[in-house]
């Protein structure tokens, strides 16, 4: 039926976190943990690229289409 990782990744993650906190390093599923960490890094990189693309798009539109400025553009340019 598969490994615990394949059956229920959330339960697997909780188990791995508990093992790590308890110091049971030899019981950790190192290969899958490494895959998950790489996946998080890739996801964060994609999210950053997407947000930068939207920001640049709004900035260019704001500069070159002043008659069509929207609150959406303004929020993305001036928030935070």
C-alpha positions as CSV (number, residue, x, y, z in Angstrom):
1,X,0.0,0.0,0.0
2,X,3.0,2.3,0.2
3,X,5.2,4.0,2.8
4,X,3.8,6.2,5.6
5,X,5.0,9.2,3.5
6,X,2.9,8.0,0.5
7,X,-0.2,7.1,2.6
8,X,-0.6,10.3,4.6
9,X,2.0,13.0,4.2
10,X,0.5,15.2,6.9
11,X,0.7,12.4,9.5
12,X,4.2,11.5,8.2
13,X,5.3,15.1,8.7
14,X,3.9,15.2,12.3
15,X,5.7,12.0,13.1
16,X,9.0,13.2,11.6
17,X,8.7,16.5,13.6
18,X,8.1,14.5,16.8
19,X,11.1,12.2,16.1
20,X,13.3,15.2,15.4
21,X,12.3,17.0,18.6
22,X,12.8,13.9,20.6
23,X,16.3,13.5,19.1
24,X,15.6,10.2,17.4
25,X,17.7,11.1,14.4
26,X,18.3,7.5,13.3
27,X,14.5,7.0,12.9
28,X,14.1,9.9,10.6
29,X,13.0,9.4,6.9
30,X,16.0,11.5,5.6
31,X,15.3,11.0,1.9
32,X,11.7,12.2,2.0
33,X,12.6,15.0,4.4
34,X,15.2,16.3,1.9
35,X,12.6,16.1,-0.9
36,X,10.2,18.1,1.2
37,X,12.7,20.8,2.0
38,X,13.7,21.1,-1.6
39,X,10.0,21.3,-2.6
40,X,9.5,24.2,-0.1
41,X,12.5,26.1,-1.5
42,X,11.2,25.6,-5.1
43,X,7.7,26.7,-4.1
44,X,9.0,29.8,-2.4
45,X,11.1,30.7,-5.4
46,X,8.1,30.3,-7.7
47,X,5.9,32.4,-5.4
48,X,8.5,35.2,-5.3
49,X,8.9,35.2,-9.1
50,X,5.1,35.4,-9.5
51,X,4.8,38.3,-7.1
52,X,7.6,40.2,-8.7
53,X,6.0,39.7,-12.1
54,X,2.7,41.1,-10.9
55,X,4.4,44.0,-9.2
56,X,6.3,44.9,-12.3
57,X,3.2,44.6,-14.5
58,X,1.3,46.9,-12.2
59,X,4.1,49.4,-12.0
60,X,4.5,49.5,-15.8
61,X,0.7,49.9,-16.3
62,X,0.7,52.6,-13.6
63,X,3.4,54.5,-15.4
64,X,2.2,54.1,-18.9
65,X,-1.6,54.0,-18.5
66,X,-2.3,56.8,-16.0
67,X,-5.9,57.1,-17.3
68,X,-6.7,53.4,-16.4
69,X,-5.2,53.3,-12.9
70,X,-7.0,50.9,-10.6
71,X,-7.1,50.4,-6.9
72,X,-5.7,46.9,-7.4
73,X,-2.6,48.4,-8.9
74,X,-2.4,51.0,-6.2
75,X,-2.7,48.3,-3.4
76,X,0.1,46.2,-4.9
77,X,2.4,49.2,-5.4
78,X,1.8,50.9,-2.0
79,X,0.9,48.2,0.4
80,X,3.2,47.1,3.2
